[in-house]
Amino acid sequence: MSASLPYILITLVAIVIVAVLVFLSGKNRQENRLTPLAGLAFGFVLAGVLFGENLFLGYAFLLLGIVVAVIDILMRGKK
C-alpha cells in the first residue's frame, strides 16, 4: 500500500459525492443538466485520479478532462 492511496480514496469519495449532489439537485431544471461533454470530462478527470500512480498517464487524463470541460463551457456559453 503506497502513501498516496488514502489521498486517492478521499478524492474519489469527494468526486462521487459531488456527482451525486449534482444529479440529485438538478432533476427538474433543464439549464443545469450535465451535458455529454461534461460527463466525458468528469470521466477523464476520474481516470486521471485512478491512474495517478503512473504520472504521465494520470496527468494526461487530467489534462484531457480539463480541455474537454473548457470546450463544453465555451460551447454552452455560445448558446
C-alpha positions as CSV (number, residue, x, y, z in Angstrom):
1,M,0.0,0.0,0.0
2,S,1.5,3.3,-1.0
3,A,1.4,6.5,1.0
4,S,-0.8,8.2,-1.7
5,L,-3.6,5.7,-1.6
6,P,-5.6,7.4,1.2
7,Y,-5.5,10.7,-0.7
8,I,-6.7,9.0,-3.9
9,L,-9.6,7.3,-2.0
10,I,-10.6,10.6,-0.3
11,T,-10.5,12.3,-3.7
12,L,-12.7,9.6,-5.3
13,V,-15.2,9.8,-2.5
14,A,-15.4,13.6,-2.8
15,I,-15.9,13.3,-6.6
16,V,-18.6,10.8,-6.1
17,I,-20.4,12.9,-3.5
18,V,-20.2,16.0,-5.8
19,A,-21.6,14.0,-8.7
20,V,-24.5,12.6,-6.7
21,L,-25.3,16.1,-5.4
22,V,-25.3,17.5,-9.0
23,F,-27.5,14.7,-10.3
24,L,-30.0,14.9,-7.3
25,S,-30.3,18.7,-7.2
26,G,-30.9,19.3,-10.9
27,K,-33.6,16.8,-11.8
28,N,-36.3,19.2,-13.0
29,R,-34.3,22.2,-14.2
30,Q,-33.1,21.9,-17.8
31,E,-30.4,24.5,-17.6
32,N,-28.3,22.7,-15.0
33,R,-28.3,19.3,-16.7
34,L,-25.0,17.6,-17.2
35,T,-24.1,17.6,-20.9
36,P,-22.4,14.6,-22.6
37,L,-19.2,16.6,-22.9
38,A,-19.2,17.4,-19.2
39,G,-19.8,13.7,-18.4
40,L,-16.8,12.8,-20.6
41,A,-14.7,15.4,-18.9
42,F,-15.7,14.1,-15.5
43,G,-14.8,10.6,-16.6
44,F,-11.3,11.7,-17.8
45,V,-10.7,13.5,-14.5
46,L,-11.8,10.4,-12.6
47,A,-9.5,8.3,-14.8
48,G,-6.6,10.7,-14.1
49,V,-7.1,10.2,-10.4
50,L,-7.3,6.4,-10.7
51,F,-4.2,6.3,-12.8
52,G,-2.3,8.7,-10.5
53,E,0.4,6.1,-9.9
54,N,1.6,6.4,-13.5
55,L,2.4,10.2,-13.6
56,F,2.3,10.6,-17.3
57,L,-1.0,8.7,-17.8
58,G,-2.6,10.4,-14.8
59,Y,-1.7,13.9,-15.8
60,A,-2.6,13.2,-19.4
61,F,-6.1,12.1,-18.4
62,L,-6.5,15.1,-16.1
63,L,-5.3,17.5,-18.8
64,L,-7.7,15.9,-21.3
65,G,-10.6,16.2,-18.8
66,I,-9.9,19.9,-18.3
67,V,-9.6,20.6,-22.0
68,V,-13.0,18.8,-22.7
69,A,-14.6,20.8,-19.8
70,V,-13.3,24.1,-21.2
71,I,-14.7,23.2,-24.6
72,D,-18.0,22.3,-23.1
73,I,-18.1,25.7,-21.2
74,L,-17.3,27.6,-24.4
75,M,-20.0,25.7,-26.3
76,R,-22.6,26.3,-23.6
77,G,-21.7,30.0,-23.5
78,K,-22.4,30.5,-27.1
79,K,-26.0,29.2,-26.8
